[in-house]
Amino acid sequence: MTGSTSETVAGGAVAGGAVAVRGEGLKDIALRTLSAAGRAIAQLASGLGTALLALFVLLWLAATAVTSVVGVGLLMAPVLLRALHALAGRERDRLARRGPEVAAPEPPPTRLRAALVDPTTRRELGWLVRHSTVGALLGLLGVLLPVLAVRDTAFPLYWTFMPEGATATSVGMGNARTWPDALAVMLLGVGWIAIVLGLGPGMARLQSGPGRRLLSAGPDADLSLRVAELTATRAAALDAHATELRRIERSLHDGAQNRLVSVTVLVGAARRMVARDPAGADELLERAQSAAEQALAELRAVARGILPPVLADRGLAGALSGLAADCAVPCRIDVEVPERCAASVEATAYFVVAEALTNIAKHSGAGHAVVTARGRGGRLLLRVEDDGRGGAEADGGTGLTGIRRRVAAHDGSVSLASPPGGPTVLEVDLPCGA
């Protein structure tokens, strides 16, 4: 099942676990737009901090280049290079907190002669120029636009208290002398809001683009880093596989196997009693039938745990809808995946959402949860958000560890934001596979 779905599930309150499919409301679109704009503004503001530091380092670099003519700048070159590499590392950390991790290259040199021919240093210098100019401008707009939007939108509330002849608009033009003038200023504020909502995410991507492109390990970087990463993810995948096998073995041994043994015992006892006590034999056979039905149900549950048949029958959207219907917390599903992903990727996405919803129901105290899945550019992006108490730790609990291992096996990434008081947001990035 491909396409776009938007579903709302009231856990336990919807008869038969039915879900309202499609028909995303204006409220949902507005909330998603506001959330994306808020994240973009936060990213632009954080980028402004590193952009100002980049501008300082760029001016320092210019001063060093000028004073190198008389030899003074050559003495500052090693310190300047260390500052450049440290700032680039800080930018990688910032980008990793707000998206996929930026793989760092081998530590670049700090000696001037080696740095002049080092490709990593050249890429960092290219990023420095871009981020200290375009990045700083975008960050400044990201900070100013919300302020201008609030200032002009709220203008009718305070314009009567302004001094006579004071400029009405935030752009320094015009005076408000009547209520229509004040409302016109408010319309300008609405325009600022539209710019923030419409252009904010694109501005954030434009600001972070040079960092992700220039500060990551280049194609000529030492492959030992990639080999070490793949070795670690393979070990994690093997551990996750072994853990899954142990879970299946325990489920079969403690559940279905015991019930089948009980069926055998009851059927044998009924055969011995059928001649002398038909009523007792009939009761034993009834108990044996009940045990056999329970064993069958447990075998089906184990089979669904290995690879849920609903994924093959209804696709990822239908499978996630079933999880939302069974969740104890009211959960809304929003899936927009135009094409089917690889079966193993869909299974991983299913288990990630299942584990996340289980954690929400058990530990969060949330009143509502939202699961979003998007397929873009050969990637499957998952987002599970709840309005609970927060405080979840990225390294705490076997559930999150299992999620990380499953995602790492596909060379994906996991990020968790859960400040005290909430909300908790789990984001997973997976390749769609072939």
C-alpha positions in Angstrom: 0.0 0.0 0.0 1.6 3.2 -1.1 0.6 6.8 -1.1 -0.4 9.2 1.6 -2.6 8.4 4.7 -3.4 10.4 7.8 -5.2 8.5 10.5 -6.4 9.3 14.0 -6.8 6.5 16.5 -8.3 6.8 20.0 -6.7 3.9 21.7 -9.3 1.6 23.1 -12.1 4.0 22.3 -12.6 3.1 18.6 -14.8 0.1 18.1 -12.8 -2.8 16.7 -9.7 -0.7 16.5 -11.0 1.1 13.4 -9.0 4.0 12.2 -10.1 7.2 10.4 -8.1 7.0 7.2 -7.0 9.9 4.9 -8.6 13.3 5.0 -5.9 15.2 6.8 -7.4 18.3 8.4 -6.3 21.9 8.3 -5.3 21.7 11.9 -2.9 18.9 11.2 -1.4 20.8 8.3 -1.1 23.9 10.4 0.6 22.1 13.3 3.1 20.4 11.0 3.9 23.7 9.2 4.4 25.5 12.5 6.6 22.7 13.8 8.7 22.7 10.7 9.1 26.5 10.9 9.9 26.4 14.6 12.7 23.8 14.0 14.0 25.9 11.1 14.2 29.1 13.2 16.0 27.2 16.0 18.4 25.8 13.5 19.1 29.2 11.9 19.6 30.8 15.3 22.1 28.1 16.3 23.8 28.5 13.0 24.1 32.2 13.6 26.3 31.5 16.6 28.8 29.4 14.6 28.6 31.9 11.7 29.7 34.8 14.0 32.6 32.7 15.2 33.4 31.8 11.5 33.4 35.6 10.7 35.9 36.2 13.6 38.1 33.4 12.3 37.9 34.7 8.7 39.0 38.2 9.9 41.7 36.6 11.9 42.8 34.7 8.7 42.8 37.9 6.7 45.0 39.6 9.4 47.3 36.7 9.5 47.7 36.7 5.7 48.5 40.4 5.7 51.0 40.2 8.5 52.7 37.1 7.0 54.4 39.5 4.7 56.6 40.7 7.6 56.7 37.2 9.2 54.4 37.9 12.2 51.5 36.0 10.6 53.5 32.9 10.2 53.8 32.6 13.9 50.0 32.8 14.3 49.3 30.2 11.6 49.3 27.0 13.8 47.0 28.6 16.4 44.7 29.8 13.6 44.6 26.4 12.0 43.7 24.8 15.3 40.9 27.3 15.8 39.6 26.6 12.3 39.6 22.8 12.9 37.9 23.3 16.3 35.2 25.5 14.8 34.6 22.9 12.0 34.3 20.2 14.6 31.8 22.3 16.5 29.7 22.8 13.3 29.7 19.1 12.7 28.3 18.5 16.2 25.7 21.2 15.7 24.5 19.6 12.4 24.5 16.2 13.9 22.1 17.4 16.7 19.7 18.6 14.1 19.9 15.9 11.4 22.0 13.1 10.1 25.5 12.8 11.5 28.3 14.5 9.5 31.2 12.0 9.4 34.4 13.7 10.4 37.6 13.1 8.3 41.0 12.3 9.7 42.4 15.1 11.9 43.9 17.7 9.5 47.4 19.0 10.0 48.2 22.2 12.0 51.5 22.9 10.3 51.2 25.6 7.7 53.1 23.8 4.9 51.1 20.6 5.3 47.8 22.5 5.6 48.4 24.3 2.3 48.1 21.0 0.4 45.6 19.2 2.7 42.2 18.7 1.1 40.3 18.7 4.4 41.8 22.1 5.3 40.8 23.5 1.9 37.3 22.3 2.3 37.1 23.8 5.8 38.3 27.1 4.4 35.6 27.0 1.7 33.0 26.3 4.4 34.4 29.2 6.5 33.9 31.7 3.7 30.4 30.6 2.9 29.2 30.2 6.5 30.6 33.5 7.7 28.8 35.4 4.9 25.7 33.6 3.6 25.3 31.5 6.7 25.5 34.6 9.0 23.0 36.5 6.8 20.5 33.6 6.9 21.0 33.2 10.6 20.4 36.9 11.2 17.2 36.7 9.1 16.1 33.6 11.1 16.4 35.6 14.3 15.0 38.9 13.0 12.0 37.7 11.0 10.1 36.3 14.0 10.8 39.5 16.0 9.5 41.6 13.1 6.5 39.4 12.7 5.5 39.7 16.4 6.3 43.5 16.4 4.1 44.3 13.4 1.3 41.8 14.0 0.8 43.1 17.5 1.0 46.7 16.4 -2.7 47.5 16.9 -2.4 46.6 20.5 0.1 49.3 21.4 0.2 51.9 18.6 -1.9 54.4 20.6 0.9 54.6 23.2 3.6 55.4 20.7 5.0 59.0 20.5 3.6 61.3 17.9 5.4 60.9 14.6 7.1 57.6 15.5 7.7 55.2 12.7 4.9 52.6 12.6 6.5 49.7 10.6 9.5 47.6 11.4 11.1 48.6 8.0 11.3 52.2 9.1 8.7 53.6 6.8 5.3 55.2 7.5 3.4 56.6 10.4 0.2 55.3 11.9 -2.4 58.0 12.7 -5.6 56.1 12.4 -6.9 52.6 13.1 -6.8 51.6 9.4 -3.1 52.6 9.4 -2.5 50.3 12.4 -4.3 47.4 10.7 -2.2 47.9 7.6 0.9 47.5 9.8 -0.6 44.3 11.2 -1.0 43.0 7.6 2.7 43.6 7.1 3.3 41.4 10.2 1.1 38.7 8.7 3.4 38.9 5.6 6.4 38.3 7.8 4.7 35.3 9.3 4.0 33.9 5.8 7.7 34.4 5.0 8.8 32.5 8.1 6.4 29.7 7.5 7.1 29.4 3.8 10.8 30.1 3.5 12.1 29.1 7.0 12.8 25.4 6.3 14.5 26.3 3.0 16.7 28.9 4.6 17.7 26.4 7.2 18.7 23.8 4.5 20.6 26.5 2.6 22.5 27.5 5.7 23.4 23.9 6.7 24.1 22.7 3.1 27.8 23.9 2.8 28.6 22.4 6.2 27.2 19.0 5.3 28.9 19.0 1.9 32.3 20.5 2.8 32.9 19.3 6.4 32.2 15.6 5.9 34.9 13.1 5.0 35.6 13.4 1.3 35.8 10.6 -1.2 39.6 10.6 -0.8 39.4 10.1 2.9 40.9 7.0 4.6 38.5 4.1 4.2 39.5 2.7 7.5 36.9 5.0 9.2 34.2 3.5 7.0 35.5 0.0 7.6 35.4 0.5 11.3 31.9 1.9 11.2 30.6 -1.0 9.1 32.3 -3.5 11.4 30.6 -1.9 14.4 27.2 -1.9 12.6 27.6 -5.5 11.5 28.4 -6.6 15.1 25.3 -4.7 16.3 23.2 -6.4 13.6 24.5 -9.8 14.7 23.7 -9.0 18.3 20.2 -7.9 17.4 19.7 -11.0 15.3 20.9 -13.2 18.2 18.6 -11.3 20.6 15.7 -11.8 18.3 16.4 -15.6 18.0 16.4 -15.8 21.8 13.1 -14.0 22.0 11.5 -16.3 19.5 12.9 -19.4 21.3 11.6 -18.2 24.7 8.2 -17.4 23.1 8.0 -20.9 21.6 9.3 -22.7 24.7 7.4 -20.9 27.4 4.1 -20.5 25.4 3.1 -22.7 22.5 5.3 -25.7 23.4 3.8 -25.9 26.9 0.3 -25.6 25.6 0.9 -28.3 23.0 2.3 -30.6 25.8 -0.9 -29.9 27.7 -3.0 -30.8 24.7 -1.1 -34.1 24.4 -1.6 -34.9 28.1 -5.3 -34.0 28.0 -6.0 -36.0 24.8 -4.3 -39.1 26.3 -6.3 -38.8 29.5 -9.5 -38.4 27.5 -8.7 -41.6 25.5 -8.3 -43.5 28.7 -11.5 -42.2 30.2 -13.8 -42.3 27.2 -15.0 -45.9 27.9 -15.7 -45.5 31.6 -16.5 -41.8 31.9 -17.7 -40.2 28.6 -18.7 -37.0 30.3 -15.3 -36.6 31.9 -13.5 -37.4 28.6 -15.7 -34.8 26.9 -14.6 -32.2 29.5 -10.9 -33.1 29.0 -11.3 -32.8 25.2 -12.9 -29.4 25.6 -9.9 -28.3 27.7 -7.5 -29.8 25.1 -9.3 -27.8 22.3 -9.0 -24.6 24.3 -5.3 -25.2 24.9 -4.8 -26.0 21.2 -6.5 -22.7 20.2 -4.3 -20.8 22.7 -1.2 -22.5 21.3 -2.3 -21.6 17.7 -2.8 -17.9 18.7 0.6 -17.8 20.3 2.2 -19.3 17.2 0.5 -16.7 15.1 1.8 -14.0 17.4 5.4 -15.4 17.1 5.0 -15.5 13.3 3.8 -11.9 13.3 6.8 -10.9 15.4 9.2 -12.4 12.9 7.8 -10.6 9.9 4.3 -9.1 10.2 2.1 -10.4 7.3 0.3 -7.1 7.4 3.4 -5.5 5.8 3.0 -7.7 2.7 -0.8 -7.4 2.6 -1.3 -3.7 3.4 2.1 -2.1 3.1 3.8 0.1 5.7 0.9 2.5 6.0 -1.6 -0.3 6.9 0.9 -1.9 9.2 1.5 1.3 11.1 -2.3 1.9 11.2 -2.7 -1.5 13.0 0.0 -0.5 15.6 -1.8 2.8 16.2 -5.2 1.0 16.6 -3.7 -1.3 19.3 -1.8 1.4 21.1 -3.1 2.3 24.6 -2.4 6.0 23.9 -4.5 7.9 21.2 -2.2 7.9 18.2 -2.4 9.6 14.8 -0.6 8.1 11.8 0.6 10.2 8.8 2.3 8.2 6.1 3.4 9.5 2.7 5.7 6.9 1.1 5.1 7.0 -2.7 7.1 3.7 -3.3 7.6 0.5 -1.5 10.8 0.1 0.4 12.8 -3.1 0.8 11.0 -5.7 2.9 13.8 -5.6 5.6 13.6 -1.8 5.8 9.8 -1.9 6.2 10.1 -4.5 8.9 12.7 -2.4 10.7 10.4 0.7 10.4 7.5 -1.4 11.8 9.5 -2.6 14.8 10.9 0.8 15.5 7.4 2.3 15.6 6.1 -0.7 17.6 8.9 -0.3 20.2 8.4 3.5 20.4 4.7 3.2 21.0 5.2 0.5 23.6 7.6 2.9 25.4 5.1 5.7 25.2 2.3 3.6 26.6 4.5 2.3 29.5 6.6 5.2 30.5 5.7 8.6 29.1 2.3 9.4 30.7 1.4 10.9 27.3 -2.1 11.8 26.3 -1.4 11.8 22.5 1.2 10.5 20.1 1.9 11.2 16.4 3.8 8.9 14.0 5.0 10.4 10.7 6.6 8.5 7.8 8.0 10.2 4.7 9.7 8.7 1.7 12.0 11.2 0.0 15.1 10.9 -2.2 15.6 7.2 -1.5 15.3 7.6 2.2 12.6 6.6 4.7 12.2 9.2 7.5 10.3 8.2 10.6 9.2 10.5 13.4 7.4 9.4 16.6 6.4 12.3 18.9 4.4 12.3 22.2 3.3 15.0 24.6 4.4 13.0 27.7 6.7 14.0 30.6 9.9 13.6 28.6 13.3 12.8 30.2 14.0 9.7 28.1 17.7 9.0 27.7 19.2 8.0 24.4 21.3 5.3 25.9 18.8 4.1 28.5 16.8 0.9 28.3 17.0 -2.1 26.0 14.2 -0.8 23.8 16.2 2.2 22.5 19.3 0.1 22.2 17.4 -2.4 20.1 16.1 0.4 17.9 19.7 1.7 17.4 21.0 -1.8 16.5 18.2 -2.5 14.0 18.7 0.9 12.3 22.5 0.7 12.3 22.2 -2.6 10.5 20.8 -0.6 7.6 23.3 2.2 7.8 20.6 4.5 9.1 20.6 7.1 11.9 18.6 7.6 15.1 18.1 10.9 17.1 16.2 11.4 20.3 15.1 14.7 21.8 13.3 14.4 25.2 13.7 17.4 27.5 12.2 17.2 30.9 8.5 18.1 30.6 8.4 16.9 27.0 7.7 16.6 24.3 9.7 13.5 23.3 10.7 13.2 19.6 12.3 10.1 18.1 13.6 10.5 14.5 14.9 7.7 12.4 16.5 7.9 8.9 16.7 4.7 6.9 17.7 4.0 3.3 14.8 2.6 1.3 16.9 -0.2 -0.1 16.3 -2.1 -3.3 
